[in-house]
Amino acid sequence: AEGEEERVLRAVQVVVDEGLAKPILIGRPDVIAMRIDRYGLRLKPGVDVEIVNPHDDPRYKETWSGYQRIAKRKGVTRSLAQTEVRTRTTLIGAMLVEMGEADAMLCGTVGTYADHLKYVRNVIGPRPGVSTLAAMQMLLLPERQLFICDTHVNLDPTAEQIAEMTMLAAEEVRRFGMEPAVALLSHSNFGASEAPSAQKMRDALQIIRAHAPDFPVDGEMQGDAALSQEVLAELIPESELTREANLLVMPNMDAANITYNVVRTVSGHGITVGAILLGAAKPVHILTPAATVRRIVNMSALAVVDAVSAS
């Protein structure tokens, strides 16, 4: 849709103006040139940005054969690989990263998160030693910073997946220069419910503590206990969480996504960064159609930092 195209191109203009990176756009060159002219942008294809034409790229055979080799055990036949490499821009971008033709990738401003995630899983996959991918959102609010996980990937994660995504999220929080304080959220507080979702968060806590006994985490707990040290101290005076949580880990995708969108909307003046994909083998992040120009620029900067760290 035109709205998404305009936001992406305006974000690319900012990335070029600020010298963040040399962007690569995947799409028909004539359409991209027409859009650049329509929106009054200064981008010069071939100078400021590289354009990959899905219908006429010299790496086409290398790309589809590489994809088929990677994903043949996931039902990707030769003919399907050939077709998808002509039509799926996220797949093309993921393959460019995998082949070393690009350092990082952003996608997701059009279509569903799951559609993009499929190609990221198939081509990039998790990094060594990691089995769980997860999406985290960052909210910079006037009086606090919040990280919320997992908003888009795992519909109903297991205790083991929650433990792993928690440690991945904490690692990312540290990369932003902050020390994580983690609350494992639930509808109940500290054993008050025998519901499977509450038990799952208790189990996740034990897994985390077994691997990182000094890690600042507690749960399961309700949201007010996570965000108010006074409430938490009244419930559990000896809690390992000695300050208000800045990383909220939810029991399922519904809770995470609903919380993120409600807080983002009612906060009004906050800055959002995300969705940050955790656990991937290479720097890739999947945005959403609601991503603003500023969020796309912010995520571009994050992807650049990822790429530099990986090199």
C-alpha positions in Angstrom: 0.0 0.0 0.0 1.1 3.5 -0.8 1.2 4.7 2.8 3.7 2.0 3.8 5.8 2.7 0.7 5.9 6.4 1.5 7.0 5.8 5.2 9.7 3.5 4.1 11.1 5.8 1.5 11.0 8.8 3.8 12.8 6.7 6.4 15.4 5.7 3.8 15.9 9.4 3.1 16.6 10.1 6.8 19.0 7.1 6.9 20.9 8.5 3.9 20.9 12.1 5.3 22.2 11.0 8.6 24.8 8.7 7.1 23.6 5.6 9.0 24.0 3.1 6.2 23.9 2.5 2.5 20.3 1.2 2.1 19.3 -1.6 -0.2 15.7 -1.5 -1.5 14.1 -4.5 -3.1 11.5 -3.8 -5.8 11.0 -2.7 -9.3 13.3 0.2 -10.1 10.8 2.1 -12.2 8.2 1.9 -9.4 10.7 3.0 -6.8 11.9 5.9 -9.0 8.3 7.0 -9.5 7.6 7.0 -5.8 10.7 8.9 -5.0 9.7 11.6 -7.4 6.1 11.6 -6.2 7.1 12.1 -2.6 9.6 14.8 -3.5 12.6 13.0 -2.1 16.3 13.5 -3.0 17.3 9.9 -3.2 19.4 8.9 -6.2 19.1 5.2 -7.1 22.5 3.7 -7.7 24.1 6.5 -5.7 22.3 6.9 -2.4 20.6 3.5 -2.5 21.1 0.2 -4.2 18.0 -1.3 -5.8 17.6 -5.1 -6.2 15.1 -5.9 -9.0 13.4 -9.2 -8.2 12.6 -9.7 -11.9 16.1 -9.0 -13.2 18.8 -9.7 -10.7 22.1 -11.4 -11.8 22.2 -13.4 -8.6 18.8 -15.0 -9.2 20.1 -18.5 -9.9 22.5 -18.3 -6.9 19.7 -17.0 -4.7 17.0 -19.6 -5.5 19.4 -22.5 -5.5 20.8 -21.4 -2.2 17.3 -21.1 -0.8 16.3 -24.5 -2.0 19.4 -26.0 -0.5 18.7 -24.4 2.9 15.0 -25.1 3.0 14.6 -28.4 1.0 13.8 -30.2 4.3 11.0 -27.7 4.9 9.0 -28.5 1.8 10.7 -26.0 -0.5 11.0 -27.6 -4.0 13.1 -26.3 -6.9 10.0 -24.7 -8.6 8.8 -23.2 -5.4 12.2 -21.7 -4.7 12.4 -20.2 -8.1 8.9 -18.7 -7.8 9.3 -17.3 -4.3 12.7 -15.7 -5.1 10.9 -13.7 -7.8 8.0 -12.6 -5.6 8.9 -12.5 -1.9 11.0 -9.5 -1.0 11.6 -10.6 2.6 13.0 -13.9 1.3 15.3 -12.1 -1.2 16.5 -9.8 1.6 17.1 -12.7 4.0 19.1 -14.5 1.3 21.2 -11.4 0.6 22.1 -11.3 4.3 22.8 -15.1 4.3 25.0 -14.8 1.2 26.9 -11.8 2.6 25.5 -9.3 0.1 23.9 -7.3 2.9 24.8 -6.8 6.5 21.3 -6.7 8.0 17.6 -6.6 7.1 14.4 -4.8 8.1 11.1 -6.1 6.8 7.5 -6.2 7.9 5.9 -2.9 6.9 3.5 -4.7 4.6 1.8 -8.0 5.4 1.6 -10.2 8.5 4.4 -10.8 11.0 4.1 -14.5 10.5 4.6 -14.3 6.8 7.9 -12.5 7.2 9.0 -14.7 10.2 8.6 -17.9 8.0 11.4 -16.7 5.7 13.6 -15.5 8.5 13.2 -18.9 10.2 13.9 -20.8 7.0 16.9 -18.8 5.9 18.5 -17.2 8.9 17.3 -19.3 11.8 18.4 -19.0 15.4 22.0 -18.4 16.4 24.1 -21.3 17.6 23.0 -22.5 21.1 19.7 -20.8 20.8 16.4 -22.5 20.0 13.8 -19.7 20.7 13.2 -16.6 18.6 11.1 -13.9 20.2 10.0 -10.3 19.6 10.6 -7.5 22.1 9.3 -4.0 22.1 10.9 -1.0 23.8 8.9 1.9 25.1 10.7 5.1 26.2 8.1 6.7 28.4 8.4 10.1 30.1 9.1 8.5 33.6 10.4 5.0 32.8 11.7 2.7 30.1 9.9 -0.6 29.5 10.7 -3.6 27.4 7.9 -6.1 26.7 8.4 -9.6 25.4 7.2 -11.6 23.4 4.7 -9.7 21.3 4.8 -11.5 18.0 6.5 -14.9 17.8 5.4 -17.5 20.3 1.7 -17.8 20.8 1.8 -19.9 24.0 5.5 -20.5 24.9 6.6 -23.2 27.2 8.5 -22.5 30.5 11.7 -23.4 28.8 11.0 -20.9 25.9 10.1 -18.2 28.4 13.3 -18.7 30.3 15.4 -18.6 27.1 13.6 -15.5 25.7 14.1 -13.8 29.1 17.8 -14.2 29.0 17.9 -13.1 25.3 15.8 -10.0 26.2 18.0 -9.2 29.2 21.1 -9.3 26.9 19.4 -6.9 24.5 18.5 -4.5 27.4 22.1 -4.4 28.4 23.0 -3.4 24.8 20.9 -0.3 25.3 23.1 0.6 28.3 20.6 -0.4 31.0 20.6 -3.1 33.6 17.6 -5.5 33.3 15.2 -6.0 36.1 12.8 -8.7 35.1 9.2 -9.5 36.1 7.6 -12.7 34.9 4.0 -11.6 34.7 0.8 -13.5 35.3 -2.8 -13.0 36.4 -1.7 -14.2 39.9 1.0 -13.4 42.5 3.5 -16.0 43.8 1.6 -19.2 43.8 -1.9 -17.8 44.3 -3.2 -19.7 41.3 -2.8 -23.3 40.0 -3.7 -22.3 36.5 -1.3 -23.7 33.9 -0.2 -20.2 32.7 0.8 -19.2 36.3 2.6 -22.5 36.9 4.5 -22.0 33.7 5.9 -18.7 34.9 6.9 -20.3 38.2 8.7 -23.1 36.3 10.4 -20.5 34.1 11.7 -18.7 37.2 13.2 -21.9 38.5 14.9 -22.6 35.1 16.4 -19.0 35.0 17.6 -19.2 38.6 19.2 -22.6 38.0 21.3 -21.0 35.2 21.8 -17.5 36.6 21.2 -17.6 40.4 22.1 -13.9 40.9 19.9 -12.6 38.0 17.4 -9.9 39.1 14.1 -11.7 38.3 11.0 -12.7 40.1 7.5 -14.0 39.4 4.9 -15.0 38.8 3.5 -11.6 39.6 0.8 -9.2 38.6 1.6 -6.0 36.7 1.3 -3.6 39.7 3.8 -5.6 41.7 6.2 -5.5 38.7 6.0 -1.7 38.4 5.7 -0.7 42.0 8.5 -1.6 44.4 6.1 -0.7 47.3 3.5 -3.3 46.2 6.2 -5.9 45.6 7.8 -5.4 48.9 4.5 -5.9 50.7 3.9 -9.2 48.8 7.4 -10.6 49.0 9.7 -8.6 51.2 12.7 -10.8 50.4 12.2 -10.6 46.6 15.3 -10.9 44.3 13.8 -8.0 42.4 15.0 -5.0 44.4 13.8 -2.3 42.0 10.9 -1.7 39.7 11.0 -4.0 36.6 12.0 -2.6 33.2 11.6 -5.9 31.4 8.1 -7.5 31.4 8.0 -11.1 30.2 4.4 -12.3 29.5 2.9 -15.8 29.6 1.7 -15.7 26.0 1.6 -13.5 22.9 -1.9 -12.2 23.6 -0.9 -10.7 26.9 2.3 -9.2 25.5 0.8 -7.7 22.4 -2.3 -6.3 24.2 -0.1 -4.8 26.9 2.3 -3.2 24.4 -0.4 -1.6 22.3 -2.4 -0.3 25.2 0.6 1.2 26.9 1.9 2.6 23.6 -1.5 4.2 22.9 -2.3 5.7 26.3 1.3 7.0 26.9 1.0 9.3 24.0 4.4 10.9 24.0 6.6 7.8 24.3 9.1 6.6 21.8 8.8 3.1 20.5 11.6 0.9 19.2 10.7 -2.5 17.8 9.9 -5.2 17.1 13.4 -6.3 18.0 13.9 -9.9 17.0 15.8 -11.8 19.6 17.9 -14.9 19.0 18.4 -14.8 15.2 21.7 -15.9 13.8 22.1 -12.6 11.8 20.9 -9.0 12.2 17.3 -9.1 11.0 14.2 -7.4 12.5 10.6 -7.6 11.5 8.6 -4.4 11.8 4.8 -4.0 11.6 2.5 -2.0 9.2 2.0 0.5 12.1 5.7 1.4 12.0 6.2 5.2 11.7 9.1 6.9 9.8 10.9 7.5 13.1 10.5 3.9 14.2 11.9 2.6 10.9 14.9 5.0 11.3 15.4 3.9 14.9 15.3 0.2 13.9 17.7 1.0 11.0 20.1 2.4 13.5 19.7 -0.7 15.7 20.3 -3.0 12.7 23.5 -1.0 11.9 24.7 -1.5 15.5 23.9 -5.2 15.2 25.8 -5.6 12.0 28.9 -3.8 13.4 28.8 -6.0 16.5 28.5 -9.1 14.4 31.5 -8.2 12.1 
